[in-house]
Amino acid sequence: MTITFIGHGYVGLVTATVFAELGNTVYVIGHTADKIENLKKGILPIYEPGLEEMVKRNTKAGRLLFTLDYKPAIPNSDVVFIAVGTPPKPNGEADLSVVFEVAKKIGEHLDGYTVVITKSTVPVGTSEHVTKILADVKNKKAKFDYASVPEFLREGQAISDTLSPDRVVIGVETKQAEELLTTLHKPILANENVKSKLVITNIPTAEMIKYASNAFLATKISFANAIAQLSEKVGSDGPTVLSSIGLDKRIGSAFLNAGAGYGGSCFPKDVKALISIAKSYNYDFTLLKDVEKINEDAIIGIANKATKMLGSVKGKSVAVLGLSFKPDTDDMRDAPSITVIKDLVKNGATVKAYDPIAKDTAQKAIQSITFADSAYEAVSDADILILMTEWNEFKELDMEKVKTLMKNPQILDGRNMYNKDEMEKMGFVYVGVGR
């Protein structure tokens, strides 16, 4: 097929590239000339393992086409995906202004029959607004159907998640759209090793599935952190408690790791948006409000523990390892490290930080700190080491060398990555989460 994606962030660029890899001709429309020119050269605006090579391969093959122009792309496309950002407004409501803006441009260029899809995470009811915009501006001879196909990608594993998803959710209102989108996803659904489930439903249900999924995962993380905080008070070992309950098949072990809280582009904004959606329908989603509060406490709790370990952070040198909100990505959106570092700096600490990938994006989000070029440079003369992101690189550090380089051998492990007994035998003062 011929497909168009509006937007080249994590969702748009990864999904577009995978569909090109599967043999489709895929246009990717952006709005910034420099970014489009860079993409044509294989220079990506994001980091995702394996993506750069796949982009270059499909660009060279002529299947992946980057452009600023809607005119050659939309009229020739069977399917058009809207994959632009929907950031939260100050009240938590999703900002749909860019979605509506690109819908108008799509409508102006429709020709023949096209299925227009929101891949962006949008509140229930968005379909009515987008459909009206498309209908108001489209060529009267053109026909279209609107659909919702939410994404469930994990940054750092986005390519495998696109090729081997747990489920493909397609929200449609017509049989014609259903058949076209099922055909488009057939190569993915045909993978017998994965056995992805196909969910065909209506549009409001598809939109709600996305929010409900992220809100539930955020709830599991906050539950884990609540158990961790209680474990510290009663003398139980939080990680053992959580790993043990995760052995129950009804519960499962995923997202039951206590730590420095969740962040990223999805969980914080989607929890806020679902609270806002519920409020607009006169439902007070108190559970998710508590999920947010527990997460905020888990993040600032790392800064509070550092203060307790040092007596005061004023005048102390703090090494922070890991800045991105999770490993294998350079995404700094709502990264817990930002909150922790800002609190430390506000209270007089000198912070030196290192991240294997996220240095450039971190420099835009955090000021007043020093960015090191290696973990060993970061810990040199430090009074405390705070681990914020569990990159594999940090598991392989020579911890004897780390101890020698530090002024005071203290570790605050915000992800429970290190073995407490081993660290203490080596002479570190070690504090984790829930331990």
N, C-alpha and C positions, 0 to 999 in steps of 0.2 A: 504493500500500500504506500501511498504518499501521506505523510503525517507532518503536522506542524506543532511545535511547542513554543508557547510564549513564556519566556523566562528561562534563565540558565543558571539558577542556583543549584543547591544539592539535588532537589527533586527533578527539576526540569532537565538539567544537563545529564544526570545519570540515566534517567529513564529514556530520554531521547537517544542517548548513545547506545543503550542496550537494544532499543528497537531498531536502530541502524545496524547493529551487529547481527540482528536476526533477519536482515535482508530488506528492510523497508528503506524508502527514501525519506529522510527526516530533515525538515527545516527547523532551525532554532532561531527565533526572533528575539533580539535584545533591543535596548534603547540607548546604549552607550557605545559610541563608535570605537573607542579604544579597546573596550572589552571584546567586542566582536572581532576586531582585527587580531587581537591576541589569541582568541579562540581559533581563528583560521590558521594561526601559526603553531597551535598546540600548546599555548600558554594559558593555563586554566586559572579562574578566579578563586577556586576552592581546592583543597587537598582531599583526595579520596583514593585509597590504595587501588592501583590498577586502572584508574580512570584515564590518566594521561595517555597511556599506551593505546587504549581502546579508542579514544577520541582521535588520535593521530591516524590510526589505522583506517577508521571509517571516513575521516575527512579525505585522506589520500584516495580512498576507493570511490569517492564521489557520492557516498550515501548520506553523509552528514554535512549539512549546508548551513553556515551561519550568516545571518543577514539582519539588517535594520528595517528592511522593506517588507511590508505585508503583502504587497501586490503580487509578487511571483509565488508566494507560499500559499496563502489562504485559498485562492480559486482552484488550485491544483490538488488540494488536500482532501482526502476522504474523512480524516479525523483531525480536529484541532484541540490541543490541550492547553488550558490556562494553568500555568504553573508559576504564578507570581506570589510575592510575599503577602501575608495577611497579619501584620504585626498588631500587638495589642494597643488600644487607645488607653489613656490614663485610667479610664473606668473599667478596663479589662475586656471591653467589647472588641471584637476583631475589626480591624480597619480594612474595609473592602474597596476603598477608593481605586486602587490600581486594578482590581478585578473588573470593576465596572468600566474603567477607562479602556482596558484592552478589549472588553466585550464589544464596546462601540466600534473600535477599529476592525475587529473581526467581522462584525455585521456589515460594515461598509464594503467588504471585499468578498463576501460569500457568493459562490456561483455553483449551480447544480445542487446535489444533495450532500450535506456535511453533518457530521455529528460533532457538536461542540461540547467539550468536557471540562469540568473543573477538577484539576488534580490538586489544586491548592486546598488547604483546610479552611472550609467556610461554614458558617452557622446554618442550621436548618432553616429553610425558607429562602436562602440565597437564590435558588433556582428560579423562583418567580421573577426576581428583579433582573437577573441576567437574561432570561428568556424574553422579557419585555424589551430590554435594550436591543437585543439581536433582532427582534421582530420589527422594531420601530425604524431601524436604519438599513435593513437588508435590501438587496435587490429583490424586487417583487417576484421575479422568476425563480429565485433561489429557494431551496427548501432546507430545513435543518431540524435536527432533534438535539435536545440538551440532555446531558448525562453527568453523573457523578462517579468518578473512579478514584477513591481516596488512595493515598500512598501509605505504606507501612515500612518505610526504610529506616534502618539504623545507620547513622553516620559511622564510617569506618568499615561497614559491611554492606554498603548500599548496592553494589553490583550484584553480589550473591543474593541479596534480598529481592532484587528485581527479577533475577533469573529463576530463583527458587523460593517463591513466597509461600507462606503458610496458607494464604488465601488471596484470591482476586475478587474484590467486591465491585460489582457493576450495578449502579443505580440508573434505571432507565424507565421510560414511560411508553415506548413503542417497541414492537417486535423487530422492526427494521434496524433500529439502533442496537438492540440486543444482539442480533445476528452479526452485525458488522463488528461490534466490540468483542464478541466471543471469538470471531475469526481472527481478529488482531492479536488476541492473547493466546491463541491455540498453540503456538510453539512453546510457550511457557507452561501451559496446562498439560501438554503432552509429555512432560518429563516424568517418567514413571518412577524415577529414583526419589522424587520429591513428593509426588502425590498432592499437589496444591489443590485446595478446595475452591470451587467456583461458587460464588454467592451472587445470584441475580435477585435484585430487590427493587423497591421504588427509590426515588431520589432522596426523600427525607431520611429514610432508614440508612442509606449509604453515608449520608452526611453525619448522622449521629454515631454510626459505627466508629468512625475515625476519632471523634472526641471521646467517646466512651472507652476506647482502647487505651488512649494515652492517659486519660484520667485514672483508669484502673491501675496502670503500671506505676503512675506517680503515687497512688495510694499504697501500693505494695512497698515502695521505697520508704515512704513516710512511716508506715507501720514498722518496718525494720528499724528505722531510726528511733522510733518511740520505744520499742523493745530494748534497743541498745542503751538508751538513756536510763530506763528503769533497771536494766541489768547492772549498770555501774553503781546504782544506789543500793541494790539488794545484795550485791556480791556474786551474782551469777555471770557466766561468760556469754555475752550477747552473741558472738559469732557461732558458738556451739549451739545455742538455743535456736538460732535462725536456720542454720544448716540442718538441724535435726527436724524441725517442723517442715522444712522444704522436701524432706524425704517422703512425706505424705503425698501420694499421687493427686489427691484432691487440691493440694496447695501448690506444689511445685517449687523448685529452688530459684527460678529466675526472678531477678529484681528483689531478692530478699537479703541484700548485702547492706549492712549498716555502713555509714560513712559520712562524707562531708556534704550530703544532700544532692539533689538532682539539679540540672541546669539544661542548657542547650536551646535549640530553636523551637522545640515542640512542647515538652511537658509544661514549662511555666506558662506559656501563652495559651495553651489549649485548656489547662485547668482554669485559668482566669476566664477564658471565653465561655466555657461550659457553665461556670457560676453565673456569668452575665446572661447567657441564654436562659438558664433556669429562672433568673430574676425577672426577665421579660415575660415569662409565663406564670409569674406569681408563685414560684417554688423557691424556697430558701434552701440552697444546697449546702447545709452546714457541714456535712462530711468533707466536702472538698475545701471548704474554708479552713477546716482543721488540718487537712493535708498540706495546704500552703503554709500554715503557721508552724507545723512540725518541721517542714523543710527549711523555713527561715531560721528556726532555732538550731537545726543541725549545722547549717552553714556558719552562723555566727558563733556557734559552740566551739568551732575549731580555733577561732581567734581568742575566745575566752580561755580555752585550755592552754594555749601558748602563753597567755598572760599569767595563768596559775603556775605553770612550770618555771617561768622566768622570774616570778615575783612581780615584775613590771617589764613591759617591752620597751620602755623609754631608753634610748641610747643603745639598745641591743641590736645585734646583727642577725637577721633572719634569712635563712635559705629556703626558697620555695621550689620544689621540684614538681613540674607539671602545671600548666596553665589552662589548656583547653578543657572543656567541660567533661570530656571523656577521651580515652586513647584513640589513636588512628584517625584523628581529625584535627584541623586547625581552627575549628569553630569556637569562638569566644562568647557567643550569645548567651547571656545569663549564666556564664561560668561561675561556679562557687568561688574560684580563686580570686575573682575581682572583689567580691564583698570582703573576703578574709584579708586580702592585701590592703585594701583601703582602710579597714579598721586598724590594722597594725601600723600603717604609716601615720594615720591620724593620732595614734597614741605614742608616736615618737620612735618607732622602730625604723631601722634601715633594712630595706629588703633587696635581696639579690635573687633573681629567679631564672629558671631554665626550663625550656620546653623543647623537645626534639623537632617539632614542626610549627608550632603556633607563635613563634616569636614575632613575625610581622603583624599578624592580626592582634596579638596581645599588646603590642606597642600602641595601637590605636585605642585600646580599651583601658589601659592602665598607664598612668604617669607617675613620676616621682620615685621610680625604682630603677635598679640596674639590671639589665638583661645579660646574663652570662651565656657563653658559647658552649659550655659543657656543664654536666652535673658537678664535676669536681671543682670547677671554677666557682660555681654557685655556693658550695658548702665551705669553701676556704674561709677560715676565721669566723665561722658562724657560731652563734650561741645556741641555735636550735635549727633543726632541719624539719620542715613541714612538707609532707608528701600530699599533694592535692589531686594528682592524676596518675593512675596506675599503668604508665607506659611500660612495655616489656623491657626497655632499655634500663629502667631503674631496678628491675629484678636482678640484673646481671652486674650491678655495681660491685666494685671491690670495697666492701664495707670496712675492712681494716684500714684501707687508704682513706676512706671517708672520715673515720674516727680520728685519724692522725691529722687530717686537714682542718677539722673543726676546732674552734676555741673551747667549746663545751660539747661533749658527745651526747646530745639529746635529740631524740626523734619523736615527732608528733605525726603519727601515721593516720592520715585522714581517710585512707582506703583499706586499712588492715591488710596491707600487702606483705608486710614482713612478719616473720615468726618472732613472737614476743620473747620466748625463751632464748632463742639464738641471739637476738639482739642484746639481751641483758647479759648473757654469758660473755659476749664480746666487750662488755663494759659500757654499753649505751644505757642512758635513762630512756625508757621506751613507754609511750602512751599511745594507745589506739582508740578505737571507738567501740563502746560497749564492753570493754574488757576491764 
